[in-house]
């Protein structure tokens, strides 16, 4: 798809999340230059600040950084799991991108996230309801997305499990009896159930063993190629970023310190922290 | 028409983690390349051949100078192009083929070769047929087509690498040592495939140490020495 200045899918400006009571110097007193995200005067914590980027339809964007760099905060703010402090996110799939989705009512936010977004968490327990069957979990998302026909829900759930290579025989089993990789694939099924144009993936392969990890990555690549879903992939694992993304943001102390084509970030990083990160790769 | 014009290009690596040590990889590179031409980049290891190629592909950010590329949609300076402009060009016009194959695990050889075609053609089976044809020409044993390339020998991986780079006939091909670990017969096949590509209008920058390949393939050579054109 052609990417021009106008046809972005998501446009994030000045996104900021601060815990505590900041003063007017909090942002200036924190960040990678001082290597801290705790304000020395107020003790408030800057999880992320001044985050700006655009995402285009079908594009895969990576966010890398160490723990505490604010990379997960960015996607959690955009998926409404957290409330922003400041900032704007325009989403072209909602009201032609003219309204800041972060300022919408809670009801509207739920609608946006059920119809237009998907999220896959590191821990399947955050994305799945372990008291429901795997089919029930997918049904939950479909119902919230406005599908109330039982037969069509069951068909769609079956399709999704087939696509993600979860044995359909286990449609009525609870995810608690599944392996970690299978739980993750059910979570992905649920996240893409309503064909959202935008999918967030937060450390999805962390903690899985390598063969399962490869399978989950395969699946994500296939979904991207076949369905053209735009994705934001948060990971501290540079090989995951290399495999999945075209472009990457590098975060440190809540700020973006470098952005660029993924191969450029990995082979010719400019920022001191990005160089450190890449040279630490095994 | 010149498809590529490089003016005063330089590249300095500044290594923050080594006390801001500076490494000068390229200095004052000037050359232009006609459309449909094949240029051979030669020079010792460390002379800057790969750095120059990576600057053109924007894997490396040039420190100064410009690289004017005449795209199908007009001319563009690759040093200053936006990331999205580069992504578009990489998808549709410019292909880089590194010396070593680096692929997603657990993707069969045929699909690895097809990847660039999948993007432009929706029909996966037609793409696969074309990939198989190429692997046949390159003499890759039939039973390897649906195997995973990670475990292949150096020469087998190289053939996969070349095939995937040229399958979609890019406008500009940047190719690093395409014949390095091949036997003489396969070497000829690869050289002929690249010449075939040239006939269809592809311009090629090719790094090689192999006199035979250079002799048969390239229109002219650029010799690099310590980061400058000698």
Interface residues (C-beta under 8 A of the other chain):
Chain A: X2 X3 X56 X59 X214 X215 X217 X218 X221 X225 X243 X246 X247 X259 X260 X261 X263 X264 X267 X268 X270 X271 X272 X275 X276 X279
Chain B: X13 X14 X15 X16 X17 X54 X58 X59 X60 X61 X83 X84 X86 X87 X88 X104 X105 X106 X107 X118
